[in-house]
Amino acid sequence: MFNKATLALLLTTAVFVRNVPAASEPPRMYSSERPIETETAGLPLPGAVPGSMTLRPCAGCQLITLQLTTAAQFFIDRKPVTFADLHALAQKSSANVVVFYDTKTSAVTRIVVTDVR
């Protein structure tokens, strides 16, 4: 019926196919970064970096204190800016702000300002 070489090949293939993982869903990606949406009027920026800021993620949420370090990045309408530029804009205009922070370290990773009015 089968010679030894064919039988060995069939058994090897069966073992190989059985041990190959089935195509499954791709690995999940997890982010430890979370956003807080606010406006410049309610943005409690510290006077300088490093510093800290206390924000309420939502109306019913408890206040959280975030650390603002030199690693944080600042953007106004997708353009990178300095902390001084961001601070000046927050004091004189109204705009939407998203503060992104690392949930593990409570460090601000970036602050993005859009819709400057």
C-alpha positions as CSV (number, residue, x, y, z in Angstrom):
1,M,0.0,0.0,0.0
2,F,2.5,2.7,1.2
3,N,6.2,2.3,1.1
4,K,8.2,3.4,4.2
5,A,9.3,6.8,2.7
6,T,5.7,7.8,1.8
7,L,4.4,6.7,5.2
8,A,7.2,8.6,7.0
9,L,6.4,11.7,4.9
10,L,2.6,11.4,5.7
11,L,3.3,11.0,9.4
12,T,5.7,14.0,9.5
13,T,3.2,16.2,7.6
14,A,0.4,15.1,10.0
15,V,2.5,16.0,13.0
16,F,3.6,19.3,11.5
17,V,0.1,20.4,10.5
18,R,-1.2,19.4,13.9
19,N,1.4,21.5,15.7
20,V,1.1,24.6,13.5
21,P,-1.1,27.2,15.3
22,A,-4.3,27.9,13.4
23,A,-4.7,31.4,11.9
24,S,-6.0,33.3,14.8
25,E,-6.9,36.9,15.5
26,P,-3.9,39.3,15.4
27,P,-2.2,40.2,18.7
28,R,-4.0,42.9,20.6
29,M,-2.4,46.2,21.2
30,Y,-2.8,48.0,24.5
31,S,-2.1,51.6,25.1
32,S,-1.4,53.0,28.5
33,E,-2.1,56.5,27.2
34,R,-5.4,58.1,27.9
35,P,-6.9,61.5,26.8
36,I,-8.7,64.2,28.8
37,E,-10.7,66.7,26.7
38,T,-11.1,70.2,28.1
39,E,-10.8,73.8,27.0
40,T,-8.0,76.3,27.4
41,A,-10.2,78.2,30.0
42,G,-10.2,75.2,32.2
43,L,-6.6,74.1,31.7
44,P,-4.6,74.4,34.9
45,L,-1.2,74.7,33.4
46,P,1.7,75.0,35.8
47,G,4.0,78.1,35.6
48,A,6.9,76.0,34.3
49,V,8.0,72.6,33.3
50,P,8.5,70.4,35.3
51,G,5.3,70.8,37.2
52,S,1.9,69.2,37.9
53,M,-1.6,69.9,36.9
54,T,-4.9,68.6,38.4
55,L,-7.7,67.7,36.0
56,R,-11.1,66.0,36.2
57,P,-11.3,63.5,33.3
58,C,-15.2,63.7,33.3
59,A,-17.9,65.5,35.1
60,G,-18.5,62.6,37.6
61,C,-14.8,61.6,37.9
62,Q,-12.4,62.3,40.7
63,L,-9.6,64.8,40.2
64,I,-6.3,63.4,39.1
65,T,-2.9,65.0,39.4
66,L,-0.7,64.6,36.3
67,Q,3.1,65.3,36.2
68,L,4.2,67.6,33.4
69,T,7.8,66.7,32.5
70,T,10.3,67.9,29.9
71,A,9.4,64.8,27.9
72,A,5.9,66.1,27.2
73,Q,5.2,67.5,23.7
74,F,2.9,70.4,22.9
75,F,1.0,71.1,19.7
76,I,-1.2,73.9,18.4
77,D,-3.2,72.9,15.3
78,R,-0.8,70.0,14.7
79,K,2.3,72.3,14.8
80,P,4.9,71.5,17.5
81,V,5.3,74.5,19.9
82,T,7.1,75.2,23.1
83,F,5.5,75.2,26.6
84,A,5.8,79.0,26.6
85,D,3.8,79.2,23.4
86,L,1.1,76.9,24.7
87,H,0.9,78.8,28.0
88,A,0.5,82.1,26.3
89,L,-2.2,80.8,24.0
90,A,-4.1,79.2,26.9
91,Q,-4.2,82.6,28.7
92,K,-5.4,84.7,25.9
93,S,-7.8,82.6,23.7
94,S,-10.4,79.9,23.8
95,A,-9.7,76.5,22.2
96,N,-10.3,72.8,22.5
97,V,-7.5,70.9,24.4
98,V,-6.7,67.2,24.7
99,V,-4.3,66.3,27.4
100,F,-2.8,62.8,26.9
101,Y,-1.2,61.1,29.8
102,D,0.3,57.7,30.7
103,T,-2.0,55.8,33.1
104,K,0.9,53.9,34.7
105,T,3.1,57.0,35.5
106,S,0.5,59.8,35.5
107,A,2.9,61.7,33.3
108,V,1.6,64.0,30.6
109,T,2.8,62.8,27.2
110,R,1.4,65.5,25.0
111,I,-1.0,68.4,25.0
112,V,-2.8,69.1,21.7
113,V,-4.8,72.4,21.2
114,T,-7.2,72.7,18.2
115,D,-9.9,75.0,17.1
116,V,-8.2,78.2,18.4
117,R,-10.8,81.0,18.6
